[in-house]
């Protein structure tokens, strides 16, 4: 898959795109009460990454951080196609798809996973990161 083919497919499916460099785009969607969610699309030789960063921010309180990390581990066991990961002080939600024989239906499944798990888990995780003081 080339960058041009990927861009054409995403645009044809109605995804707003802003190209950031030769391999990276920014897009987004709305969920819940109209909350806007930004995600990035990155195409490399072997992988296509669909990533929401930040999904939530890691709290500074060690007790709250531990509770968040425990919940992330449980969710990573339960969810399919996507995973939650850490990037410095941010939790990211990402889908990684091998580019070899990559079909548009697989990309759509990845985008569906991002939107579904955002709707299902982002508010819960954001609430978990808040101090109880």
C-alpha positions as CSV (number, residue, x, y, z in Angstrom):
1,X,0.0,0.0,0.0
2,X,1.3,3.4,-0.9
3,X,0.7,6.7,0.9
4,X,-1.4,7.9,-2.0
5,X,-3.6,4.8,-1.9
6,X,-4.0,5.1,1.8
7,X,-4.9,8.7,1.6
8,X,-7.4,8.2,-1.2
9,X,-9.1,5.3,0.7
10,X,-9.5,7.3,3.9
11,X,-10.8,10.4,2.1
12,X,-13.2,8.2,0.1
13,X,-14.6,6.9,3.4
14,X,-15.1,10.4,4.7
15,X,-12.2,10.7,7.2
16,X,-10.9,14.2,7.4
17,X,-7.2,14.2,6.8
18,X,-4.3,16.6,7.4
19,X,-1.0,15.4,6.1
20,X,1.8,16.2,8.6
21,X,4.7,14.6,6.7
22,X,5.3,12.0,4.0
23,X,4.2,9.1,6.3
24,X,1.9,10.7,8.9
25,X,-1.7,12.2,8.9
26,X,-3.9,13.6,11.5
27,X,-7.6,12.8,11.5
28,X,-10.4,12.7,14.0
29,X,-14.0,11.8,15.0
30,X,-16.6,12.8,17.4
31,X,-18.0,10.6,20.1
32,X,-20.3,10.9,23.2
33,X,-21.7,14.3,23.7
34,X,-19.8,15.7,20.6
35,X,-16.4,15.3,22.1
36,X,-13.7,15.5,19.4
37,X,-11.0,12.9,19.4
38,X,-7.8,13.4,17.3
39,X,-5.8,10.4,16.1
40,X,-2.8,9.9,13.9
41,X,-2.2,7.6,11.0
42,X,1.4,6.6,10.3
43,X,2.4,4.4,7.4
44,X,5.8,2.7,7.4
45,X,7.2,0.0,5.2
46,X,5.8,-2.8,7.3
47,X,3.2,-1.3,9.5
48,X,0.2,1.0,9.5
49,X,-0.4,2.6,12.9
50,X,-3.7,4.2,14.0
51,X,-3.1,6.0,17.3
52,X,-4.9,8.3,19.7
53,X,-2.4,10.2,21.7
54,X,-3.1,11.2,24.4
55,X,-5.9,8.8,25.2
56,X,-5.6,9.9,28.9
57,X,-2.7,11.5,30.8
58,X,-0.9,9.5,33.5
59,X,-1.6,11.0,36.9
60,X,1.3,12.2,39.1
61,X,-0.2,10.5,42.3
62,X,1.5,7.1,42.6
63,X,-1.7,5.5,44.1
64,X,-3.9,6.7,41.3
65,X,-1.2,5.8,38.7
66,X,-1.1,2.2,40.1
67,X,-4.9,1.9,39.8
68,X,-4.7,3.2,36.2
69,X,-2.0,0.8,35.2
70,X,-3.8,-2.2,36.7
71,X,-6.9,-1.2,34.8
72,X,-4.9,-0.9,31.6
73,X,-3.5,-4.4,32.0
74,X,-7.0,-5.8,32.4
75,X,-8.3,-3.9,29.4
76,X,-5.4,-5.0,27.3
77,X,-6.4,-8.6,28.0
78,X,-10.0,-8.0,27.1
79,X,-9.8,-5.8,24.0
80,X,-9.0,-7.1,20.6
81,X,-7.2,-5.5,17.6
82,X,-6.2,-2.4,19.7
83,X,-3.9,-2.0,22.7
84,X,-3.3,0.6,25.3
85,X,0.3,1.7,25.9
86,X,2.4,4.3,27.6
87,X,4.2,7.1,25.8
88,X,6.0,9.2,28.5
89,X,3.2,10.7,30.5
90,X,0.4,9.7,28.1
91,X,-1.7,6.6,27.7
92,X,-2.2,5.9,24.0
93,X,-4.8,3.7,22.2
94,X,-3.3,2.2,19.1
95,X,-4.0,-0.3,16.4
96,X,-1.0,-1.8,14.5
97,X,-1.7,-3.4,11.1
98,X,0.9,-5.3,9.0
99,X,1.1,-3.7,5.6
100,X,1.7,-6.9,3.8
101,X,-1.5,-7.8,1.9
102,X,-3.3,-5.1,3.9
103,X,-7.0,-4.8,2.8
104,X,-9.2,-1.8,3.2
105,X,-11.5,-3.9,5.3
106,X,-8.7,-4.4,7.9
107,X,-8.1,-0.6,8.0
108,X,-11.9,-0.1,8.6
109,X,-11.8,-2.7,11.4
110,X,-8.9,-0.8,12.9
111,X,-10.7,2.5,12.7
112,X,-13.8,0.9,14.1
113,X,-11.7,-0.4,17.0
114,X,-10.4,3.1,17.8
115,X,-13.9,4.6,17.8
116,X,-15.5,1.7,19.7
117,X,-12.9,1.5,22.5
118,X,-12.8,5.3,22.8
119,X,-16.5,5.4,23.4
120,X,-16.4,2.4,25.8
121,X,-13.3,3.2,27.9
122,X,-12.0,6.8,27.6
123,X,-14.4,8.4,30.1
124,X,-13.8,5.6,32.6
125,X,-10.0,5.9,32.3
126,X,-10.1,9.7,32.5
127,X,-12.2,9.5,35.7
128,X,-9.8,7.0,37.1
129,X,-6.9,9.5,36.6
130,X,-8.6,12.2,38.7
131,X,-7.5,12.7,42.3
132,X,-10.0,11.8,45.0
133,X,-9.1,14.9,47.1
